[in-house]
Amino acid sequence: MWDYSEKVRDHFRNPRNVGSIEDPDGVGVVGSLACGDALKLMFKLDDEGRIADVKFQTFGCASAIASSSALTEMISGMTLEEAEKVTNQDIAAYLGGLPEQKMHCSVMGREALEAAIANYRTGSQGARELEGRVVCTCFGVTEAEIERVVRENGLTTAEQVTHYTKAGGGCGGCVGEIERIISRITGAAPTAESQPLPKSRRMTTIEKIRLIEETLEREVRPKLRRDGGDVELIDVVGDTVIVSLRGSCANCLISQFTLKGVVQSKLQEFVSPDIVVVEEET
């Protein structure tokens, strides 16, 4: 159970400014369902250039909803110049603090705001663009993003970076690179307690399940849903992934091809080559 402040609980249970704005001046979209959190932020300016209306739509945990709700209250009435100075630490402080493991939710809010302002000023599509080299391929986190959260939040370990960006929270292959980035910024060598994990380290069961779910959502379900089908993760036992085909896939004559040629193939590509997919027994 996370130790949430009363203000976090309030904004989660009674989120402010949920919804959409017709013909908004700025729209920012960050995250993805595949990563577990997604946020769409939009605003409308008044004649004086201040944020007269701001709305959000969020898919995510209590911290994601509370952070988004708090952000809308914070920036209402601000000019864009004032709003773009809001940091993820400001969002967390407004809520009376967030568990460190949930700080990525406040970072997501700041990124959505930046994307919305960029959309207004440049006419960009509103989706956050990746800046520079991607370090964490599981969650699409770049070197520039890692450097920024390290500098702005005084982070010193790869675990903290994971809490703030999710980088390193999937297969773990980028943990060593995250440690090197931290060392370059702070000038301190990794301590014995925070030595980079080898890229070939064994994933924990929780990490494996999370990566499997993300891969199904990102790489498999869109293909199946185009033909009226779907797949549900039932269980993970070692390297055996048990699923259930749904919709038109359930009784399809080529369901075994779908199971092995699509589901198993993608999980072997993005999670582990040792994975074997089997269908739930009925």
C-alpha positions in Angstrom: 0.0 0.0 0.0 1.4 3.4 -1.0 1.7 6.0 1.7 -0.3 8.7 -0.1 -1.0 12.2 1.4 -4.5 13.3 2.0 -4.2 15.7 -0.9 -3.2 12.9 -3.3 -6.2 10.9 -2.2 -8.5 13.8 -2.7 -7.3 14.6 -6.2 -7.5 10.9 -7.1 -11.1 10.5 -5.7 -12.3 13.9 -6.9 -10.1 14.8 -9.9 -10.5 18.4 -11.1 -10.8 19.5 -14.7 -11.3 16.1 -16.3 -12.6 16.1 -19.9 -11.8 17.8 -23.1 -11.9 21.3 -24.6 -13.5 22.1 -28.0 -11.0 23.7 -30.3 -8.2 24.0 -27.7 -5.2 26.3 -28.2 -2.7 23.7 -27.1 -2.7 19.9 -26.7 0.0 17.7 -25.2 0.0 13.9 -25.2 2.6 11.8 -23.4 3.0 8.2 -22.3 1.2 5.2 -23.8 -1.1 2.5 -22.7 1.7 0.0 -23.4 3.8 1.7 -20.7 0.9 1.8 -18.2 0.4 5.6 -18.1 -0.9 8.0 -20.7 -1.9 11.7 -20.3 -3.6 14.1 -22.7 -3.5 17.8 -21.5 -5.3 20.7 -23.3 -5.7 24.4 -22.6 -7.5 27.5 -23.9 -6.1 31.0 -23.6 -8.1 34.1 -22.9 -7.6 37.5 -24.6 -4.8 38.4 -22.2 -2.8 35.2 -23.0 -3.6 33.4 -19.7 -4.8 29.9 -19.3 -8.6 30.3 -19.0 -9.5 26.7 -19.3 -7.5 23.5 -18.9 -8.6 19.9 -19.0 -7.0 16.5 -18.9 -7.6 12.8 -19.7 -5.5 10.3 -17.9 -5.1 6.5 -18.0 -3.0 5.4 -15.1 -2.7 4.9 -11.3 -3.9 7.1 -8.5 -0.6 9.1 -8.6 -1.0 9.8 -12.3 -4.6 11.0 -11.9 -3.8 13.1 -8.9 -0.7 14.6 -10.5 -2.7 15.6 -13.6 -5.5 17.0 -11.6 -3.1 19.0 -9.4 -1.3 20.4 -12.5 -4.5 21.7 -14.0 -5.3 23.6 -10.8 -1.7 25.0 -10.6 -1.5 26.4 -14.1 -5.1 27.8 -14.3 -4.8 31.6 -14.7 -1.1 31.5 -15.5 0.6 32.8 -18.7 2.4 30.3 -20.7 5.7 31.8 -19.6 4.7 31.2 -16.0 3.3 27.7 -16.7 6.4 26.5 -18.4 8.4 27.2 -15.2 6.4 24.6 -13.3 8.6 21.6 -12.4 7.7 18.0 -11.5 8.9 18.8 -8.0 6.4 21.7 -7.8 3.6 19.2 -8.7 4.7 16.7 -6.1 5.0 19.5 -3.5 1.5 20.8 -4.3 0.2 17.3 -3.5 2.1 17.1 -0.2 4.6 14.7 -1.7 4.5 11.5 -3.7 6.1 8.2 -3.0 9.5 8.1 -4.8 8.3 5.1 -6.8 5.5 7.3 -8.2 7.5 10.4 -9.1 7.4 9.5 -12.8 3.7 10.6 -12.7 4.7 14.2 -11.8 7.4 14.1 -14.6 4.7 12.9 -17.0 2.5 16.0 -16.1 5.4 18.4 -16.7 6.1 16.7 -20.1 2.5 16.9 -21.1 2.4 20.6 -20.3 5.6 21.2 -22.3 4.2 19.3 -25.3 0.9 21.4 -25.1 2.8 24.7 -25.0 5.0 23.5 -27.9 1.8 22.6 -29.9 0.5 26.1 -29.4 3.7 27.9 -30.3 4.9 25.7 -33.2 1.9 23.8 -34.5 3.5 20.5 -33.6 1.3 17.5 -33.3 1.2 17.7 -29.5 2.9 14.3 -28.9 6.1 14.5 -27.0 9.0 14.0 -29.4 11.9 11.8 -28.3 15.0 14.0 -27.9 18.3 12.3 -28.8 19.5 8.7 -28.3 17.1 6.2 -26.7 18.6 4.6 -23.7 15.7 2.5 -22.4 14.0 0.8 -25.4 11.4 -0.8 -23.1 9.9 2.6 -22.2 11.3 4.8 -24.9 13.3 7.0 -22.5 16.2 9.1 -24.0 19.5 10.1 -22.7 18.4 13.8 -22.7 15.4 12.9 -20.5 17.5 10.9 -18.0 20.0 13.8 -17.8 17.3 16.3 -17.1 15.6 14.4 -14.3 19.0 13.7 -12.7 20.0 17.3 -12.8 16.6 18.7 -11.7 16.0 16.3 -8.9 19.5 15.6 -7.7 19.3 11.8 -8.4 22.3 9.6 -7.7 21.2 6.0 -8.4 19.7 4.1 -11.3 16.9 3.0 -9.1 15.9 6.6 -8.5 16.0 7.3 -12.3 13.6 4.3 -12.7 11.2 5.9 -10.2 11.2 9.2 -12.1 11.2 8.0 -15.7 10.6 4.2 -15.7 13.9 3.8 -17.5 15.5 0.5 -16.4 12.2 -0.9 -15.1 11.7 -3.3 -17.9 14.4 -5.8 -19.0 17.1 -3.9 -17.0 19.5 -4.0 -19.9 20.0 -0.2 -19.7 20.8 0.1 -16.0 24.6 0.2 -16.7 24.2 3.0 -19.1 22.0 4.9 -16.7 24.7 4.6 -14.1 27.3 5.9 -16.5 25.1 8.9 -17.3 24.6 9.7 -13.6 28.4 9.4 -13.0 29.1 11.7 -15.9 26.7 14.4 -14.4 27.6 14.0 -10.8 31.3 13.3 -11.2 31.1 10.4 -8.8 32.0 6.8 -9.6 29.3 4.2 -9.0 29.4 2.9 -5.4 29.6 -0.8 -4.6 25.9 -0.8 -3.8 24.9 0.8 -7.1 27.2 -1.0 -9.6 25.5 -1.4 -13.0 23.6 -4.6 -13.4 24.9 -6.7 -16.3 22.8 -6.5 -19.4 22.2 -10.2 -19.3 20.8 -10.2 -15.8 17.8 -12.4 -15.1 14.5 -10.5 -15.0 12.4 -10.8 -11.9 8.9 -12.4 -12.3 7.3 -9.0 -11.9 9.5 -7.4 -14.5 8.8 -10.2 -16.9 5.1 -10.1 -16.5 5.1 -6.3 -17.0 7.2 -6.5 -20.1 4.9 -9.3 -21.5 1.8 -7.2 -20.9 3.4 -4.1 -22.5 4.4 -6.2 -25.6 1.0 -7.7 -25.9 -0.6 -4.2 -25.8 1.9 -2.6 -28.1 2.8 -5.3 -30.6 0.0 -7.9 -30.6 -3.4 -6.5 -29.7 -3.5 -3.9 -32.5 -3.0 -6.6 -35.1 -5.7 -8.9 -33.6 -8.2 -6.2 -33.0 -8.2 -5.1 -36.6 -9.8 -8.5 -37.4 -12.1 -8.5 -34.4 -9.9 -10.6 -32.2 -8.0 -10.1 -29.0 -5.7 -11.9 -26.5 -5.8 -12.1 -22.7 -2.8 -12.9 -20.5 -3.8 -15.6 -18.0 -0.6 -16.6 -16.3 3.2 -16.8 -16.5 5.0 -19.8 -15.3 8.7 -19.6 -15.8 9.2 -19.1 -19.5 5.7 -20.4 -20.3 3.1 -17.8 -21.1 -0.5 -18.9 -20.8 -3.0 -16.8 -22.8 -6.6 -17.0 -24.0 -7.6 -15.9 -27.5 -10.8 -13.8 -27.6 -13.3 -12.6 -30.2 -12.9 -13.9 -33.7 -9.5 -15.3 -32.8 -11.0 -17.8 -30.4 -12.6 -20.1 -33.0 -10.5 -19.2 -36.0 -9.1 -22.0 -38.1 -5.7 -20.5 -38.0 -5.7 -19.8 -34.2 -2.6 -21.9 -33.7 -0.7 -19.8 -36.3 -1.9 -16.7 -34.4 -0.7 -18.2 -31.1 2.7 -19.1 -32.4 3.3 -16.9 -35.4 2.1 -13.7 -33.8 1.8 -13.9 -30.0 4.8 -16.1 -29.3 6.9 -14.6 -32.1 6.5 -11.0 -30.7 7.1 -12.1 -27.1 10.3 -13.9 -28.1 11.4 -10.8 -29.9 10.7 -8.2 -27.2 10.9 -10.2 -24.0 12.9 -13.4 -24.2 13.8 -16.0 -26.9 13.0 -18.7 -24.4 9.3 -17.9 -24.1 6.8 -20.5 -25.1 3.1 -19.5 -25.5 0.3 -21.9 -24.8 -3.4 -21.5 -24.8 -5.4 -21.8 -21.6 -7.1 -25.2 -21.3 -10.9 -25.0 -21.3 
